[in-house]
Amino acid sequence: MVFVQHNGKVVEVNGNGVTEVAGSTLANGDGGAVHEHEDENENENDEHDDDDQTQHDDDDHHTHHTHGQPHAPESGPRETNEGFLDDVPADIEDLDLTHDQLKTLEGLGLERFTGLKRLCLRQNHVKQIKCLETLSMLEELDLYDNLLQTVDNLDQVVTLRSLDLSFNKIKKIEGVSALVNLTDIYFVQNRISTIENLSSLVNLTNLELGANKIRKIENLDTLVNLEQLWLGKNKISKLERLDQLKKLKILSIQSNRIVKLEGLDGLESLEELYVSHNGISRIEGLEKNAKLRVVDVIANRILTLENLSHLAALEELWASSNQLTSFDEVKNELENLSGLHTVYFEHNPLQTAQPAAYRNRIRLLLPQLRQLDASLIRAN
């Protein structure tokens, strides 16, 4: 079953020709694939679940269809593609072949679709990228959840702006250097051990490398337009080599091996910092990050609430599952942050030692709050 956008409508192409799918709309209004990459961590709240992002396992950030209905799966991998797309109009801009049991892109006749802008090949059995060289207008290519081991044959598709290679078996970042117009690239849940071969992608704003085998942050200096960097669920032990990322707004490095908050001085635009599920013992090193709105330090080894009072823009503090004990520290660090509306302190001695009094005491200390842990606070 194939769904396409044709003349502004979503249509199904089957053996009987082309049929409009009544009431269906494209996911993002313009026919594009919707990517909602979350973090890749195992957190207690979906918003901080980096094992998805991975911000991905077909839950909140990587499952989408550009039509109103799911595809009907075949009984097994398709042995031949001959004639499969014969009824699809050649002038389409969007082609969604999600879960169509494709083993190869050969035989699909993709060269007919010279105006194609978005191609979705999610959840198939594709082992090699090929047959795309004639797609001179292609902007989005989605190969999430296939069987790719290498990245090949993309040098001619220089119009690409978004490339999703998540949930494959890729061991090395390669084959993307010519794609200088890319703004978003996703390599979630592969087997990558080194950040490399991205230096030419100076227009990147979003880089997703969660759930790999990366041990070092490196080779990012030229990515001066990067706004989001997702590195959750790797093996990184140190925050380093980030100084050139002056436009970075979101840094997610959950579920790694970080023991010290450092190396963030150059991130003058940073708004969201996710470092949950590491081995951090102190909140520190945030003196130059005055734009921070969200700080997530859940499930670390923090004993003292400190070095936050200068963060005038702070709106959310996630600090559950640490070793915080002092209500006085809560008052001293947070009472003057007028924009702070959400805090998480559950599973600290602060909460477990006095569970009955905990909620009321926090509310009295921080009257500006709208949410404490998972519960909303009612206005008086």
C-alpha positions as CSV (number, residue, x, y, z in Angstrom):
1,M,0.0,0.0,0.0
2,V,1.5,3.3,-1.0
3,F,0.4,6.8,0.1
4,V,1.4,10.0,-1.7
5,Q,0.5,13.6,-1.9
6,H,-0.9,14.6,-5.2
7,N,-2.4,17.9,-6.1
8,G,-2.6,18.9,-2.5
9,K,-4.5,15.7,-1.4
10,V,-3.3,12.5,0.2
11,V,-4.1,9.6,-2.1
12,E,-3.8,5.8,-1.8
13,V,-2.3,4.0,-4.8
14,N,-3.4,0.4,-5.2
15,G,-4.1,-2.1,-8.0
16,N,-7.3,-0.2,-8.9
17,G,-5.5,3.1,-9.5
18,V,-5.6,6.2,-7.4
19,T,-8.1,6.8,-4.6
20,E,-8.3,9.9,-2.4
21,V,-8.1,9.1,1.4
22,A,-11.0,11.0,2.8
23,G,-10.2,13.3,5.7
24,S,-6.5,12.5,5.9
25,T,-3.9,15.2,6.2
26,L,-0.2,15.3,6.0
27,A,1.6,15.3,9.3
28,N,3.0,18.7,9.3
29,G,0.7,20.5,6.9
30,D,3.1,20.8,4.0
31,G,3.7,17.2,3.3
32,G,6.9,16.9,5.2
33,A,7.8,14.1,7.6
34,V,7.4,15.1,11.2
35,H,10.4,14.4,13.4
36,E,10.0,14.6,17.1
37,H,13.3,13.4,18.4
38,E,13.4,13.2,22.1
39,D,16.4,12.5,24.3
40,E,17.6,8.9,24.4
41,N,17.5,8.3,28.1
42,E,15.7,6.1,30.6
43,N,14.0,8.6,32.8
44,E,10.9,8.6,34.8
45,N,9.2,11.1,32.7
46,D,8.6,10.7,28.9
47,E,9.8,14.3,28.4
48,H,13.2,13.2,29.6
49,D,13.3,9.7,28.2
50,D,16.5,9.5,26.3
51,D,16.1,5.9,25.4
52,D,13.4,6.7,23.1
53,Q,14.8,10.4,21.3
54,T,15.6,7.8,21.7
55,Q,13.8,10.9,21.7
56,H,12.8,6.9,19.2
57,D,11.4,3.5,19.4
58,D,8.3,4.4,17.6
59,D,6.8,6.1,20.6
60,D,6.9,9.8,20.7
61,H,9.6,11.0,18.5
62,H,10.1,8.9,15.6
63,T,6.8,7.4,14.6
64,H,4.9,9.2,12.0
65,H,2.9,8.6,8.8
66,T,2.3,11.3,6.3
67,H,-1.2,10.0,5.7
68,G,-4.2,9.2,7.9
69,Q,-3.9,5.4,8.0
70,P,-1.1,2.9,8.7
71,H,0.3,0.7,6.0
72,A,-0.7,-2.9,5.7
73,P,2.4,-5.1,6.0
74,E,3.1,-7.8,3.6
75,S,3.7,-11.4,4.7
76,G,7.5,-11.0,4.2
77,P,10.2,-9.0,2.4
78,R,9.2,-8.0,-1.1
79,E,11.1,-10.1,-3.6
80,T,10.7,-7.7,-6.5
81,N,9.7,-4.1,-6.9
82,E,8.8,-4.3,-10.5
83,G,5.5,-2.5,-11.2
84,F,5.0,-1.6,-7.5
85,L,4.8,2.2,-8.2
86,D,3.4,2.1,-11.7
87,D,0.1,3.7,-10.7
88,V,1.8,6.6,-8.7
89,P,1.7,9.9,-10.6
90,A,5.1,11.1,-11.7
91,D,4.6,14.7,-10.5
92,I,4.2,13.9,-6.7
93,E,6.3,15.7,-4.1
94,D,5.8,13.2,-1.2
95,L,6.1,9.5,-1.3
96,D,5.6,7.3,1.8
97,L,6.7,3.7,1.6
98,T,6.7,3.0,5.3
99,H,6.6,-0.7,6.2
100,D,6.3,-1.9,2.7
101,Q,8.7,-4.8,3.1
102,L,11.2,-3.4,0.7
103,K,14.6,-5.1,0.5
104,T,16.0,-2.8,-2.1
105,L,15.3,0.5,-3.9
106,E,16.1,-1.0,-7.2
107,G,13.1,-1.6,-9.5
108,L,10.9,1.1,-7.9
109,G,11.5,3.5,-10.8
110,L,12.3,6.4,-8.5
111,E,13.9,8.2,-11.4
112,R,10.3,9.0,-12.7
113,F,9.7,11.3,-9.7
114,T,11.9,14.2,-10.6
115,G,9.9,16.6,-8.5
116,L,10.0,14.5,-5.3
117,K,10.8,16.5,-2.2
118,R,10.1,14.0,0.6
119,L,10.8,10.3,0.6
120,C,9.9,8.1,3.6
121,L,11.3,4.5,3.7
122,R,10.8,3.7,7.3
123,Q,10.6,0.2,8.7
124,N,11.7,-1.7,5.7
125,H,14.6,-4.1,5.0
126,V,16.8,-1.8,2.9
127,K,20.5,-2.7,3.1
128,Q,21.9,-0.1,0.7
129,I,21.1,3.4,-0.3
130,K,20.9,3.6,-4.1
131,C,18.8,4.9,-7.1
132,L,18.4,8.4,-5.7
133,E,20.8,10.3,-8.0
134,T,18.1,11.7,-10.3
135,L,16.0,13.1,-7.4
136,S,17.4,16.6,-7.8
137,M,14.8,18.3,-5.6
138,L,14.7,15.9,-2.7
139,E,14.8,17.7,0.7
140,E,13.9,15.0,3.2
141,L,15.0,11.3,3.2
142,D,13.9,9.0,6.0
143,L,15.5,5.6,6.3
144,Y,14.7,5.0,10.0
145,D,14.6,1.4,11.0
146,N,16.2,-0.5,8.1
147,L,19.3,-2.7,7.7
148,L,21.9,-0.2,6.6
149,Q,25.5,-0.8,7.6
150,T,27.1,2.0,5.5
151,V,26.0,5.4,4.1
152,D,26.5,5.3,0.3
153,N,25.4,7.0,-2.9
154,L,24.2,10.3,-1.5
155,D,26.7,12.6,-3.1
156,Q,24.3,13.7,-5.9
157,V,21.4,14.5,-3.6
158,V,22.8,17.8,-2.4
159,T,19.4,19.4,-2.0
160,L,18.8,17.3,1.2
161,R,17.9,19.3,4.3
162,S,16.9,16.4,6.5
163,L,18.4,12.9,6.7
164,D,17.2,10.2,9.2
165,L,19.4,7.1,9.4
166,S,18.3,6.1,12.9
167,F,17.8,2.5,14.0
168,N,20.2,0.9,11.5
169,K,23.5,-0.9,11.9
170,I,25.8,1.9,10.9
171,K,29.3,1.8,12.4
172,K,30.8,5.0,10.9
173,I,29.7,8.4,10.0
174,E,30.6,8.8,6.3
175,G,29.1,9.5,2.9
176,V,27.5,12.8,4.0
177,S,30.2,15.3,3.4
178,A,28.7,16.6,0.1
179,L,25.3,17.3,1.8
180,V,26.1,20.8,2.7
181,N,22.5,22.0,2.8
182,L,21.6,19.6,5.6
183,T,20.0,21.2,8.7
184,D,18.9,18.0,10.5
185,I,20.7,14.7,10.6
186,Y,19.7,11.7,12.8
187,F,21.9,8.7,13.6
188,V,20.1,7.4,16.7
189,Q,20.6,3.8,17.8
190,N,23.4,2.8,15.5
191,R,26.9,1.4,16.3
192,I,28.9,4.6,15.9
193,S,31.9,5.1,18.1
194,T,33.4,8.3,16.7
195,I,32.0,11.7,15.8
196,E,33.6,12.4,12.4
197,N,33.2,13.5,8.8
198,L,30.7,16.2,9.6
199,S,32.9,19.3,9.2
200,S,31.5,20.4,5.9
201,L,27.9,20.4,7.2
202,V,28.1,24.0,8.4
203,N,24.3,24.5,8.0
204,L,23.4,21.8,10.5
205,T,21.1,23.0,13.3
206,N,20.2,19.6,14.8
207,L,22.5,16.7,15.3
208,E,21.1,13.5,16.8
209,L,23.7,10.8,17.9
210,G,21.9,9.2,20.9
211,A,22.2,5.5,21.7
212,N,25.5,4.8,20.1
213,K,29.0,3.9,21.4
214,I,30.6,7.3,21.4
215,R,33.2,8.0,24.0
216,K,34.4,11.5,23.2
217,I,32.8,14.8,22.1
218,E,35.0,15.9,19.2
219,N,35.1,17.2,15.6
220,L,32.2,19.7,16.1
221,D,34.1,23.0,15.8
222,T,32.9,23.9,12.3
223,L,29.2,23.3,13.1
224,V,28.8,26.9,14.2
225,N,25.0,27.0,13.4
226,L,24.2,24.0,15.6
227,E,21.3,24.6,17.9
228,Q,20.5,21.1,19.2
229,L,23.0,18.4,20.1
230,W,21.7,15.0,21.3
231,L,24.2,12.6,22.7
232,G,22.2,10.6,25.3
233,K,23.0,7.0,26.0
234,N,26.6,6.9,24.9
235,K,29.8,6.3,26.8
236,I,31.0,9.9,27.1
237,S,33.0,10.7,30.3
238,K,33.8,14.4,29.8
239,L,32.0,17.6,28.6
240,E,34.6,19.1,26.3
241,R,35.3,20.7,22.9
242,L,32.0,22.6,22.8
243,D,33.3,26.2,22.9
244,Q,32.6,26.9,19.2
245,L,28.9,26.1,19.4
246,K,27.9,29.6,20.2
247,K,24.3,29.1,18.9
248,L,23.7,25.8,20.8
249,K,20.3,26.0,22.6
250,I,19.8,22.4,23.6
251,L,22.4,20.0,24.9
252,S,21.3,16.5,25.9
253,I,23.9,14.1,27.3
254,Q,21.8,11.9,29.5
255,S,22.8,8.4,30.5
256,N,26.5,8.8,29.9
257,R,29.5,8.7,32.3
258,I,29.8,12.4,33.1
259,V,31.1,13.1,36.7
260,K,31.7,16.9,36.5
261,L,29.7,19.8,35.0
262,E,32.4,21.7,33.0
263,G,33.3,22.9,29.6
264,L,30.1,24.9,29.1
265,D,31.4,28.4,29.3
266,G,31.3,29.0,25.6
267,L,27.7,28.0,25.3
268,E,26.3,31.5,25.7
269,S,23.0,30.7,24.0
270,L,22.3,27.5,25.9
271,E,18.7,27.3,27.1
272,E,18.2,23.6,27.9
273,L,20.7,21.3,29.6
274,Y,19.9,17.6,30.1
275,V,22.5,15.6,32.1
276,S,20.4,13.1,34.0
277,H,21.5,9.6,34.8
278,N,25.2,10.4,35.1
279,G,27.6,10.5,38.1
280,I,27.7,14.3,38.7
281,S,28.3,15.2,42.4
282,R,27.9,19.0,42.2
283,I,25.9,21.6,40.3
284,E,28.6,24.0,39.0
285,G,30.1,25.5,35.9
286,L,27.0,27.3,34.8
287,E,28.2,30.9,35.5
288,K,28.2,31.9,31.8
289,N,24.9,30.1,30.9
290,A,22.6,32.9,31.8
291,K,19.9,31.9,29.3
292,L,19.2,28.5,30.8
293,R,15.5,27.8,31.1
294,V,15.6,24.0,31.8
295,V,18.2,22.2,33.9
296,D,17.8,18.4,34.2
297,V,20.1,16.7,36.8
298,I,17.9,13.8,37.7
299,A,19.5,10.6,39.0
300,N,23.0,11.9,39.8
301,R,24.9,12.1,43.1
302,I,24.2,15.7,44.0
303,L,24.4,16.5,47.8
304,T,23.9,20.2,47.7
305,L,21.5,22.6,45.8
306,E,23.9,25.4,44.7
307,N,25.1,27.7,42.0
308,L,21.6,28.2,40.5
309,S,20.5,31.5,42.0
310,H,22.0,33.5,39.1
311,L,20.0,31.8,36.5
312,A,17.3,34.4,36.2
313,A,15.7,32.8,33.2
314,L,15.3,29.4,34.8
315,E,11.8,27.9,34.4
316,E,12.2,24.2,35.1
317,L,14.6,22.4,37.5
318,W,14.6,18.6,37.4
319,A,16.6,17.2,40.4
320,S,14.8,14.0,41.5
321,S,16.7,11.0,42.7
322,N,19.8,12.8,44.1
323,Q,20.9,13.2,47.8
324,L,19.4,16.7,48.5
325,T,18.5,17.2,52.2
326,S,18.1,21.0,52.8
327,F,15.0,23.1,52.5
328,D,17.1,26.1,53.3
329,E,19.1,25.5,50.1
330,V,15.9,25.3,48.2
331,K,14.9,28.7,49.6
332,N,18.3,30.4,49.1
333,E,18.8,29.2,45.6
334,L,15.4,29.4,44.1
335,E,13.1,31.8,45.9
336,N,14.1,34.8,43.8
337,L,13.7,33.1,40.4
338,S,10.4,34.5,39.5
339,G,10.0,32.6,36.3
340,L,10.6,29.2,37.9
341,H,7.3,27.2,37.5
342,T,8.3,23.5,37.7
343,V,10.6,21.7,40.1
344,Y,11.2,18.0,40.7
345,F,12.7,17.0,44.0
346,E,11.1,13.6,44.7
347,H,13.2,10.6,45.7
348,N,15.6,12.9,47.6
349,P,16.0,12.7,51.4
350,L,14.3,16.1,51.2
351,Q,11.1,14.3,50.2
352,T,11.5,10.8,51.6
353,A,12.4,11.9,55.2
354,Q,9.3,14.0,55.5
355,P,6.8,12.9,52.9
356,A,3.8,14.3,54.6
357,A,5.3,17.8,55.0
358,Y,7.4,18.0,51.9
359,R,4.9,19.3,49.5
360,N,3.5,22.1,51.7
361,R,7.0,23.2,52.7
362,I,8.1,23.5,49.0
363,R,5.0,25.4,48.1
364,L,5.5,27.9,51.0
365,L,9.2,28.4,50.0
366,L,8.5,28.7,46.3
367,P,5.0,30.3,45.8
368,Q,5.8,31.0,42.2
369,L,5.6,27.3,41.3
370,R,2.8,25.8,39.1
371,Q,4.1,22.2,39.3
372,L,5.9,20.2,41.9
373,D,7.1,16.8,40.8
374,A,4.3,15.2,38.6
375,S,1.5,17.2,40.3
376,L,0.1,20.6,39.3
377,I,-0.2,23.1,42.0
378,R,-3.7,24.7,42.4
379,A,-3.8,28.5,42.5
380,N,-5.0,29.9,45.8
